[in-house]
Amino acid sequence: MNRGEPLKHYLHGRFSALGFVVALATLAVDQATKYWVLYGFDLLNRGAAAVAPGVDFALTWNRGISYGWFQQETDLGRWLLLGFKIAVVAALWIWLSQARNRLTALGLGLIIGGALGNALDRLTYGAVVDFILLHLDTAGGRFNWYVFNLADAAIVAGVAALLYESFVGDRAAKAP
């Protein structure tokens, strides 16, 4: 084993290319939709808009993490969250380099791409662009779910893929 092999082992594995393509596609679609909703659809000036039954576009600048937790109004807080996100992406990439099947690589690619999309928002705008509001109108009133974006949806789908793979996939079937 030469000096470069151990490092390469943590950066590139059998399914790294698949994870990279999924992450890149997720990042591109996420950023394209955010750009369109801000500047093409002009949600910045338009305000909330009904898009379909149960779906509105409602712009929210998330200065925290998931579900708006740990809101950071200072530059230091913003940079700390950005640094944390970069560290998480690095750890996920190492996990991806060790992936043993396509489903794991797909799930990790979705999570990495979503995390990078939200990190790019934080770097560009100082906050994450959230704009999709799902709601349910009933006779008793309106139930609003939280506002999210496609990066958040990709992260949730990636986590679901990893959970499926761990509980139902090949590894789970071989567990004692």
N, C-alpha and C positions, 0 to 999 in steps of 0.2 A: 504494500500500500504506500503510495507516495504522499507527500505533504498535502497536496490539494484535494485528495479524495475525501477525507472526513468532512471538510467544509462543503464540497459538492454534494455529499450525501444528505446534508441538511437543506440544500437549496433546490435540488432537482431529483425527482424520482420518476417512476414509471408513468404516473398519471399527472405530472406537473403541467404538461402542455395543455391537457384538457382543462384543468383548473384555471390556468392562466387565460385561456380563450374565454371561458365562462365569466371570469372576473372582469376581463376587458370589455366583453359585450354588456355585462351588467352595468359597469361604470358608464359606458357610452350611452346606453338607453336611458339610464337614470339622469345623466347630465343633459341629454337632449330634451327629455320631457320637462325638466326644471327650467331650462332655457326657454322652451316654447311657452310654458304656462306663465312665466314672468314677462316675457317680451312679445311673444306672438299672440297669445290669448290676452295679454295685458292684465293679468290678475293683480299686479301692483296697483293699478288705477281703477280697475273694474270693481273690485271687492268680491265678496262671495257670489258664486253663480251656480245655479242648479244645472247639472250636466245630464243626469238620468234619474229615474225614480230611486231614491235612497242614496244618491251620490251627488255631492256638491264639491266644487273647488272653493276652498277657503284658505287663504294664505296665512300661515303661521311661521314665525321665525323661532325655531327651537334652539335656545342657547344652552341647553342641557344635554342629557343623554336620553335614552329611551323613555317614553312617556313623559318627557319634560322634567325628569328628575335631575337634581344637582344643577340647577340653572346657574350659569356663570355670566355675570354682567361685566367683568373686568377683562382686560387683555391677558393678564396672567392666567385667569381661569380658562379662557379660551385656548391659550397655548398649552396649558396642562392637559386639557381634554384632547387636543390634537395630538400631543405627544403620547398620551395613553392609547389613543386609537392606532397610531403608527406601531406601537409596541405590540398591540393585539394582532394587527395585520401580520407583523413579522412572525409571531408565534403561530398564527394560522397557516402561514406559508410553510413553516417547518413541518407542521402537521400534514399539509398537503403533499410535501415531498415524501412523506412516509405512507401515503394513501395506498391501499392494497386493491381498491376497486374503483370503478367509474362513478358509482353513486356517492362515495365519500368525496371524490375529487369534484363532482358536480356541486354537492352541498357546500364544500369549502370555497369553491369558486364563487358561488352566489353570495356567501357571507363576506368574503374578501372584497368583491366588487361593490357590494352595498356599503361596506364600511369605508371603502375608498371614496365612494360617491358622497357620502355624508361628510367625510373629512375634507374633501375638496370644497364643499359648501362652506364649511367652517373657515377654511383658509381664504376663500374668495369673498364671502359675504359677512363673515363673523358669526354666522349662525346657520343651522341646517334649514333648508327650504322644505317645509311640509305643506301639502296642499290638498290632499284627498281626504274628504270627510264622508264617512259612511254614516247613515242615520236611518232610523226606523220611526215612521210617523204612525201613531196609534190614536185611538179615541182618548186615551189618557194623557196624551202629550207626545213629545218628541224625545227619542233616545238618540244621543249623539255618541258615536264611537270616537276615539281619539283621531287627530289629524296625522296623516303619515304621507310617505312618498314611495316611489318605486324601489329605492334602495332599502327602505324598511321592509317592504314586501319580499324582496330578494333575500334579506337576512332571515326572515321568518321561514321562507321556503327552504333555505339552506339548512336551518336548524331542524326543520321537519324531515328533510332527507337524511340528515345524520341520525336523528332519533329512529327513523324507520330502519335504517341500515343497522343500527346497534341492537334493536329489539326484534326485528323480523328478518334482516338480511342474512347472508351466508354465515357470518361470524356468530350471530345469535343462534342459528340452527345447530352449529357445532359445539356450542357451550354445553358443559355437563349438566 
